[in-house]
C-alpha cells in the first residue's frame, strides 16, 4: 500500500468515525474541535470527500489488476 493510499484511508476513516458519532450520538467531533462557523470544518469535510473519491479510484484500479 502506497503512502497516498494510507493517508487517504486514514482521512476516510476519521470521516467515517465522525459520521458515526453524528448518527449515533448527535455529536459532531469536527465542529466541536474547530467551531461550527469556522472555515476549518469545511476544509476537513472537503478533504474527507476528496479522499473518498480517491479511495474509489484505488478500489477500481485494484479490482482491474485481479
N, CA, C and O atoms as a GROMACS GRO file, in nm:
protein
  264
    1UNK      N    1   0.085  -0.117   0.000
    1UNK     CA    2   0.000   0.000   0.000
    1UNK      C    3   0.089   0.124   0.000
    1UNK      O    4   0.182   0.135   0.080
    2UNK      N    5   0.061   0.216  -0.090
    2UNK     CA    6   0.144   0.335  -0.101
    2UNK      C    7   0.111   0.435   0.010
    2UNK      O    8   0.010   0.423   0.079
    3UNK      N    9   0.197   0.533   0.024
    3UNK     CA   10   0.178   0.636   0.126
    3UNK      C   11   0.050   0.714   0.100
    3UNK      O   12  -0.025   0.744   0.193
    4UNK      N   13   0.022   0.749  -0.027
    4UNK     CA   14  -0.100   0.820  -0.061
    4UNK      C   15  -0.223   0.739  -0.021
    4UNK      O   16  -0.319   0.794   0.032
    5UNK      N   17  -0.221   0.610  -0.047
    5UNK     CA   18  -0.333   0.525  -0.010
    5UNK      C   19  -0.353   0.522   0.141
    5UNK      O   20  -0.467   0.526   0.189
    6UNK      N   21  -0.245   0.515   0.216
    6UNK     CA   22  -0.256   0.513   0.362
    6UNK      C   23  -0.312   0.644   0.415
    6UNK      O   24  -0.395   0.644   0.506
    7UNK      N   25  -0.268   0.756   0.359
    7UNK     CA   26  -0.318   0.887   0.402
    7UNK      C   27  -0.466   0.898   0.370
    7UNK      O   28  -0.545   0.940   0.455
    8UNK      N   29  -0.504   0.861   0.249
    8UNK     CA   30  -0.645   0.869   0.209
    8UNK      C   31  -0.732   0.778   0.296
    8UNK      O   32  -0.841   0.818   0.337
    9UNK      N   33  -0.684   0.659   0.322
    9UNK     CA   34  -0.761   0.566   0.406
    9UNK      C   35  -0.776   0.621   0.547
    9UNK      O   36  -0.884   0.608   0.606
   10UNK      N   37  -0.673   0.680   0.602
   10UNK     CA   38  -0.678   0.736   0.737
   10UNK      C   39  -0.779   0.850   0.744
   10UNK      O   40  -0.860   0.855   0.837
   11UNK      N   41  -0.775   0.941   0.648
   11UNK     CA   42  -0.869   1.054   0.647
   11UNK      C   43  -1.012   1.004   0.629
   11UNK      O   44  -1.104   1.055   0.693
   12UNK      N   45  -1.032   0.905   0.544
   12UNK     CA   46  -1.165   0.850   0.523
   12UNK      C   47  -1.217   0.783   0.651
   12UNK      O   48  -1.335   0.796   0.683
   13UNK      N   49  -1.132   0.714   0.722
   13UNK     CA   50  -1.172   0.650   0.848
   13UNK      C   51  -1.210   0.756   0.951
   13UNK      O   52  -1.309   0.739   1.023
   14UNK      N   53  -1.134   0.864   0.959
   14UNK     CA   54  -1.168   0.973   1.051
   14UNK      C   55  -1.305   1.030   1.017
   14UNK      O   56  -1.385   1.056   1.106
   15UNK      N   57  -1.331   1.050   0.887
   15UNK     CA   58  -1.462   1.099   0.845
   15UNK      C   59  -1.574   1.002   0.879
   15UNK      O   60  -1.682   1.043   0.920
   16UNK      N   61  -1.548   0.874   0.862
   16UNK     CA   62  -1.649   0.773   0.893
   16UNK      C   63  -1.679   0.770   1.044
   16UNK      O   64  -1.794   0.757   1.084
   17UNK      N   65  -1.576   0.784   1.125
   17UNK     CA   66  -1.597   0.788   1.270
   17UNK      C   67  -1.679   0.911   1.307
   17UNK      O   68  -1.769   0.902   1.391
   18UNK      N   69  -1.649   1.025   1.246
   18UNK     CA   70  -1.726   1.146   1.274
   18UNK      C   71  -1.873   1.127   1.236
   18UNK      O   72  -1.962   1.164   1.312
   19UNK      N   73  -1.899   1.069   1.118
   19UNK     CA   74  -2.038   1.046   1.078
   19UNK      C   75  -2.105   0.944   1.169
   19UNK      O   76  -2.225   0.955   1.194
   20UNK      N   77  -2.032   0.846   1.218
   20UNK     CA   78  -2.088   0.752   1.314
   20UNK      C   79  -2.129   0.821   1.443
   20UNK      O   80  -2.234   0.792   1.499
   21UNK      N   81  -2.045   0.912   1.490
   21UNK     CA   82  -2.078   0.989   1.610
   21UNK      C   83  -2.200   1.078   1.588
   21UNK      O   84  -2.284   1.092   1.676
   22UNK      N   85  -2.209   1.138   1.468
   22UNK     CA   86  -2.325   1.221   1.437
   22UNK      C   87  -2.452   1.135   1.435
   22UNK      O   88  -2.554   1.174   1.491
   23UNK      N   89  -2.446   1.020   1.372
   23UNK     CA   90  -2.563   0.934   1.361
   23UNK      C   91  -2.606   0.872   1.492
   23UNK      O   92  -2.726   0.862   1.520
   24UNK      N   93  -2.510   0.830   1.572
   24UNK     CA   94  -2.544   0.760   1.696
   24UNK      C   95  -2.567   0.854   1.814
   24UNK      O   96  -2.658   0.831   1.894
   25UNK      N   97  -2.487   0.956   1.826
   25UNK     CA   98  -2.490   1.041   1.945
   25UNK      C   99  -2.526   1.186   1.918
   25UNK      O  100  -2.532   1.267   2.011
   26UNK      N  101  -2.550   1.220   1.790
   26UNK     CA  102  -2.576   1.358   1.751
   26UNK      C  103  -2.463   1.450   1.800
   26UNK      O  104  -2.488   1.560   1.849
   27UNK      N  105  -2.340   1.402   1.786
   27UNK     CA  106  -2.221   1.475   1.830
   27UNK      C  107  -2.126   1.488   1.712
   27UNK      O  108  -2.077   1.388   1.660
   28UNK      N  109  -2.099   1.612   1.670
   28UNK     CA  110  -2.008   1.637   1.559
   28UNK      C  111  -1.871   1.673   1.615
   28UNK      O  112  -1.849   1.784   1.664
   29UNK      N  113  -1.780   1.579   1.608
   29UNK     CA  114  -1.647   1.596   1.665
   29UNK      C  115  -1.569   1.706   1.596
   29UNK      O  116  -1.501   1.784   1.662
   30UNK      N  117  -1.579   1.714   1.464
   30UNK     CA  118  -1.504   1.815   1.388
   30UNK      C  119  -1.548   1.956   1.429
   30UNK      O  120  -1.465   2.042   1.453
   31UNK      N  121  -1.679   1.978   1.436
   31UNK     CA  122  -1.729   2.110   1.472
   31UNK      C  123  -1.704   2.142   1.619
   31UNK      O  124  -1.687   2.259   1.655
   32UNK      N  125  -1.701   2.040   1.704
   32UNK     CA  126  -1.673   2.068   1.844
   32UNK      C  127  -1.526   2.104   1.866
   32UNK      O  128  -1.494   2.177   1.959
   33UNK      N  129  -1.437   2.054   1.781
   33UNK     CA  130  -1.295   2.086   1.793
   33UNK      C  131  -1.265   2.222   1.731
   33UNK      O  132  -1.195   2.304   1.790
   34UNK      N  133  -1.317   2.246   1.611
   34UNK     CA  134  -1.279   2.366   1.535
   34UNK      C  135  -1.383   2.476   1.536
   34UNK      O  136  -1.355   2.586   1.488
   35UNK      N  137  -1.501   2.451   1.589
   35UNK     CA  138  -1.607   2.552   1.588
   35UNK      C  139  -1.698   2.532   1.468
   35UNK      O  140  -1.653   2.493   1.360
   36UNK      N  141  -1.826   2.559   1.488
   36UNK     CA  142  -1.924   2.531   1.384
   36UNK      C  143  -1.918   2.631   1.269
   36UNK      O  144  -1.950   2.595   1.156
   37UNK      N  145  -1.878   2.753   1.296
   37UNK     CA  146  -1.885   2.856   1.193
   37UNK      C  147  -1.748   2.898   1.140
   37UNK      O  148  -1.732   3.008   1.087
   38UNK      N  149  -1.649   2.811   1.153
   38UNK     CA  150  -1.517   2.846   1.101
   38UNK      C  151  -1.494   2.776   0.966
   38UNK      O  152  -1.573   2.692   0.924
   39UNK      N  153  -1.388   2.813   0.901
   39UNK     CA  154  -1.354   2.758   0.770
   39UNK      C  155  -1.294   2.617   0.781
   39UNK      O  156  -1.304   2.539   0.687
   40UNK      N  157  -1.234   2.586   0.892
   40UNK     CA  158  -1.162   2.460   0.907
   40UNK      C  159  -1.254   2.337   0.891
   40UNK      O  160  -1.215   2.243   0.822
   41UNK      N  161  -1.374   2.334   0.951
   41UNK     CA  162  -1.459   2.216   0.927
   41UNK      C  163  -1.493   2.196   0.779
   41UNK      O  164  -1.500   2.082   0.733
   42UNK      N  165  -1.513   2.304   0.704
   42UNK     CA  166  -1.540   2.289   0.561
   42UNK      C  167  -1.419   2.229   0.489
   42UNK      O  168  -1.436   2.149   0.397
   43UNK      N  169  -1.300   2.267   0.532
   43UNK     CA  170  -1.178   2.210   0.472
   43UNK      C  171  -1.169   2.061   0.506
   43UNK      O  172  -1.138   1.979   0.419
   44UNK      N  173  -1.196   2.027   0.632
   44UNK     CA  174  -1.191   1.886   0.674
   44UNK      C  175  -1.293   1.804   0.596
   44UNK      O  176  -1.260   1.696   0.546
   45UNK      N  177  -1.418   1.853   0.584
   45UNK     CA  178  -1.520   1.780   0.510
   45UNK      C  179  -1.482   1.766   0.363
   45UNK      O  180  -1.508   1.662   0.303
   46UNK      N  181  -1.422   1.870   0.306
   46UNK     CA  182  -1.379   1.863   0.167
   46UNK      C  183  -1.268   1.759   0.149
   46UNK      O  184  -1.269   1.684   0.051
   47UNK      N  185  -1.175   1.754   0.242
   47UNK     CA  186  -1.068   1.653   0.236
   47UNK      C  187  -1.124   1.512   0.247
   47UNK      O  188  -1.080   1.421   0.177
   48UNK      N  189  -1.221   1.493   0.336
   48UNK     CA  190  -1.282   1.361   0.351
   48UNK      C  191  -1.351   1.320   0.222
   48UNK      O  192  -1.338   1.206   0.178
   49UNK      N  193  -1.424   1.412   0.160
   49UNK     CA  194  -1.490   1.382   0.034
   49UNK      C  195  -1.391   1.351  -0.077
   49UNK      O  196  -1.411   1.257  -0.153
   50UNK      N  197  -1.285   1.430  -0.085
   50UNK     CA  198  -1.183   1.408  -0.187
   50UNK      C  199  -1.113   1.274  -0.168
   50UNK      O  200  -1.091   1.202  -0.265
   51UNK      N  201  -1.078   1.242  -0.045
   51UNK     CA  202  -1.011   1.114  -0.021
   51UNK      C  203  -1.106   0.997  -0.044
   51UNK      O  204  -1.061   0.889  -0.083
   52UNK      N  205  -1.236   1.017  -0.022
   52UNK     CA  206  -1.333   0.913  -0.055
   52UNK      C  207  -1.332   0.884  -0.204
   52UNK      O  208  -1.336   0.768  -0.245
   53UNK      N  209  -1.328   0.990  -0.285
   53UNK     CA  210  -1.322   0.972  -0.431
   53UNK      C  211  -1.191   0.905  -0.473
   53UNK      O  212  -1.190   0.820  -0.562
   54UNK      N  213  -1.082   0.943  -0.409
   54UNK     CA  214  -0.953   0.879  -0.439
   54UNK      C  215  -0.959   0.731  -0.404
   54UNK      O  216  -0.907   0.647  -0.477
   55UNK      N  217  -1.022   0.699  -0.290
   55UNK     CA  218  -1.034   0.559  -0.249
   55UNK      C  219  -1.117   0.478  -0.348
   55UNK      O  220  -1.088   0.361  -0.371
   56UNK      N  221  -1.219   0.539  -0.407
   56UNK     CA  222  -1.298   0.470  -0.510
   56UNK      C  223  -1.208   0.438  -0.629
   56UNK      O  224  -1.213   0.328  -0.684
   57UNK      N  225  -1.126   0.535  -0.669
   57UNK     CA  226  -1.033   0.511  -0.779
   57UNK      C  227  -0.934   0.401  -0.747
   57UNK      O  228  -0.903   0.318  -0.832
   58UNK      N  229  -0.883   0.401  -0.625
   58UNK     CA  230  -0.789   0.296  -0.583
   58UNK      C  231  -0.857   0.160  -0.586
   58UNK      O  232  -0.797   0.062  -0.628
   59UNK      N  233  -0.982   0.154  -0.540
   59UNK     CA  234  -1.057   0.028  -0.540
   59UNK      C  235  -1.077  -0.024  -0.681
   59UNK      O  236  -1.057  -0.143  -0.707
   60UNK      N  237  -1.115   0.064  -0.773
   60UNK     CA  238  -1.139   0.023  -0.911
   60UNK      C  239  -1.009  -0.025  -0.975
   60UNK      O  240  -1.007  -0.126  -1.045
   61UNK      N  241  -0.900   0.047  -0.951
   61UNK     CA  242  -0.771   0.003  -1.006
   61UNK      C  243  -0.731  -0.130  -0.949
   61UNK      O  244  -0.678  -0.215  -1.022
   62UNK      N  245  -0.755  -0.152  -0.820
   62UNK     CA  246  -0.719  -0.277  -0.757
   62UNK      C  247  -0.804  -0.392  -0.813
   62UNK      O  248  -0.753  -0.503  -0.831
   63UNK      N  249  -0.930  -0.366  -0.840
   63UNK     CA  250  -1.015  -0.470  -0.897
   63UNK      C  251  -0.974  -0.504  -1.040
   63UNK      O  252  -0.986  -0.619  -1.082
   64UNK      N  253  -0.927  -0.406  -1.115
   64UNK     CA  254  -0.884  -0.431  -1.253
   64UNK      C  255  -0.759  -0.517  -1.257
   64UNK      O  256  -0.739  -0.593  -1.352
   65UNK      N  257  -0.673  -0.507  -1.155
   65UNK     CA  258  -0.548  -0.582  -1.154
   65UNK      C  259  -0.571  -0.730  -1.121
   65UNK      O  260  -0.487  -0.813  -1.155
   66UNK      N  261  -0.681  -0.763  -1.058
   66UNK     CA  262  -0.704  -0.903  -1.016
   66UNK      C  263  -0.780  -0.981  -1.117
   66UNK      O  264  -0.807  -1.099  -1.096
   0.00000   0.00000   0.00000
